[in-house]
C-alpha cells in the first residue's frame, strides 16, 4: 500500500511518498505558482469598473449621486489560488491513474483548504487524512509526525 502526502499552500505544493510512520518521506514532484506572491494590484483587472447614478438620491441634495461597483468582490489572489488548486488536483489525478498511490494525506495551509473542493471524487475517495497546517517550509522528515495515526492503521490494515 502506498501513501502519498501532498503538502501545499497558495504558492507551493510538494508531493511525497511514505512507506511507514517511521520511514523518511521520499520527494516525488513539486509545483509552484509564481503569481501567488503578487499583490492584487499587479494582476490584470478583469473586474467591471465603478459607475455612478445620475439621478439624485431620494431626499438628498441636488447633484448627490451614489457610487458603487458593478460586480462581486472576488479577489484576484483568491482566483489564482483556485487555479493553482486545480493544477494540484490534476497532478494528483494523473498520479492516481498511474497507480502511484493508494492512500492520500492532504496537508494544506488553513487559507488553502479550498484545495479539497478542487479534488475530483476519484482522488477524494483516497484521502485518509487532512491536516490544516502550512508545512511547506518544514523538512520532509517531520511530515510523518503530522500524519494522524488512523492513516497508518488504514495503511497497515490494507497490506
C-alpha positions in Angstrom: 0.0 0.0 0.0 1.4 3.4 -1.0 0.7 6.6 0.9 1.1 9.9 -0.9 1.4 13.1 1.1 0.6 16.4 -0.6 1.9 19.5 1.3 0.5 22.7 -0.1 -0.2 26.4 0.4 -1.2 29.0 -2.1 2.2 29.3 -3.7 3.8 25.8 -3.5 2.9 22.1 -3.4 5.2 19.2 -2.7 4.3 15.5 -3.2 5.9 12.8 -1.1 5.6 9.0 -0.8 5.8 7.4 2.6 6.2 3.7 3.3 5.6 3.8 7.1 5.3 6.2 10.0 9.0 5.7 10.9 10.1 5.9 7.3 11.5 9.0 5.6 9.2 10.7 3.1 10.5 10.4 -0.5 10.0 13.6 -2.6 8.3 12.7 -5.9 7.5 16.1 -7.5 6.5 19.7 -6.8 4.6 22.6 -8.2 4.9 26.3 -7.7 2.7 29.3 -8.6 4.9 32.4 -9.2 1.7 34.5 -9.4 0.9 33.7 -5.8 3.3 36.3 -4.5 1.9 39.2 -6.5 -0.3 41.9 -5.0 -3.9 42.3 -6.1 -2.9 45.5 -8.0 -0.3 43.5 -10.0 -2.9 41.3 -11.6 -4.6 42.5 -14.7 -8.1 43.5 -13.6 -11.0 41.9 -15.4 -13.4 43.3 -12.9 -16.0 45.8 -14.0 -15.4 49.3 -13.1 -17.4 51.7 -11.0 -20.3 53.8 -12.1 -22.4 56.5 -10.6 -26.2 57.0 -10.7 -27.1 60.2 -12.4 -30.3 60.8 -10.6 -30.2 62.4 -7.1 -30.8 60.2 -4.2 -34.3 60.4 -2.6 -34.3 63.1 0.0 -30.7 64.0 -1.0 -29.4 67.3 -2.2 -29.4 68.0 -5.9 -26.3 66.6 -7.5 -25.7 63.9 -4.9 -25.1 60.6 -6.6 -24.5 57.1 -5.4 -21.2 55.4 -6.4 -20.9 51.6 -6.4 -19.1 48.7 -8.1 -20.8 46.7 -10.7 -19.5 43.2 -9.8 -18.9 40.9 -6.9 -15.8 41.3 -4.8 -13.7 38.4 -6.0 -10.0 38.9 -5.2 -7.6 38.1 -8.0 -5.4 36.3 -5.4 -8.2 34.0 -4.4 -8.9 33.3 -8.1 -5.2 32.5 -8.7 -5.2 30.2 -5.6 -8.3 28.4 -7.0 -6.5 27.9 -10.3 -3.4 26.6 -8.5 -5.6 24.2 -6.5 -6.9 22.9 -9.8 -3.3 22.3 -11.0 -2.6 20.3 -7.8 -5.8 18.3 -8.3 -4.8 17.5 -11.9 -1.4 16.3 -10.8 -3.0 14.0 -8.2 -5.5 12.7 -10.7 -2.7 11.8 -13.1 -0.8 10.1 -10.3 -3.9 8.1 -9.2 -4.5 7.0 -12.8 -0.8 5.9 -13.0 -1.3 3.8 -9.8 1.3 5.8 -7.9 -0.6 5.8 -4.6 -3.4 4.1 -2.8 -3.9 6.5 0.1 -3.6 10.2 0.2 -2.9 12.7 3.1 -3.6 16.4 2.3 -1.6 18.9 4.4 -2.7 22.4 3.4 -2.5 25.8 4.9 -5.8 26.8 6.5 -6.2 29.6 4.0 -5.8 27.0 1.2 -8.2 24.3 2.4 -10.2 25.1 -0.7 -7.9 22.5 -2.3 -10.3 19.9 -1.0 -13.1 21.3 -3.3 -10.8 21.1 -6.3 -10.1 17.4 -5.9 -12.2 15.2 -8.1 -14.2 12.4 -6.5 -11.8 9.8 -7.9 -9.0 11.4 -5.8 -11.1 12.4 -2.8 -12.0 8.8 -2.2 -8.3 8.0 -1.5 -8.0 10.8 1.1 -7.4 9.2 4.5 -6.5 12.3 6.5 -6.4 16.1 6.2 -4.1 18.3 8.2 -4.9 22.1 8.3 -1.3 23.4 8.7 1.1 25.1 6.4 4.0 22.7 6.4 5.5 23.6 3.1 8.7 25.0 4.7 9.2 22.2 7.1 11.8 19.5 6.5 10.3 16.3 5.0 11.5 14.3 8.0 8.9 16.0 10.3 5.9 15.3 8.0 5.1 11.8 9.4 4.7 13.3 12.8 1.8 15.3 11.5 0.0 12.4 9.8 -2.7 11.1 12.1 -2.3 7.5 13.4 -5.5 6.4 11.7 -3.9 6.9 8.3 -1.2 4.5 9.2 -3.7 2.0 10.7 -5.6 2.0 7.4 -2.3 1.7 5.6 -1.2 -1.3 7.7 -4.6 -3.0 7.6 -4.6 -2.9 3.8 -1.2 -4.6 3.4 
